[in-house]
């Protein structure tokens, strides 16, 4: 089963959240609707600014763990390599 590692942001250079899922559209949709009482709701991290697709969920989990150990500057550079304007990518995947 395919897995995804993704990064949500509250705004450009704002609060970042790194997550993993097997259904990117569903999971990011849940974040955007404010479902749950977790980090993304508290800090308003609802814009999908980066994601990677992996062949399996365990591979996505391993990547999530790797990214969470990175310092903030590395995460920002990773986002800006593929999404320099920090555009919300959700509409592009939800269609």
URVENKA-V946165 format. One record per helix or strand of 2 or more residues. SS is the DSSP state (h for helix, s for strand). FROM is the first residue (numbers start at 1). TO is the last residue. Records with the same first field share a line. If there is no record, write none. Layout:
BEGIN
SS = FROM-TO ; FROM-TO
END
This chain:
BEGIN
s = 3-9 ; 16-21 ; 47-54
h = 24-33 ; 39-43 ; 57-69 ; 72-82 ; 90-94
END
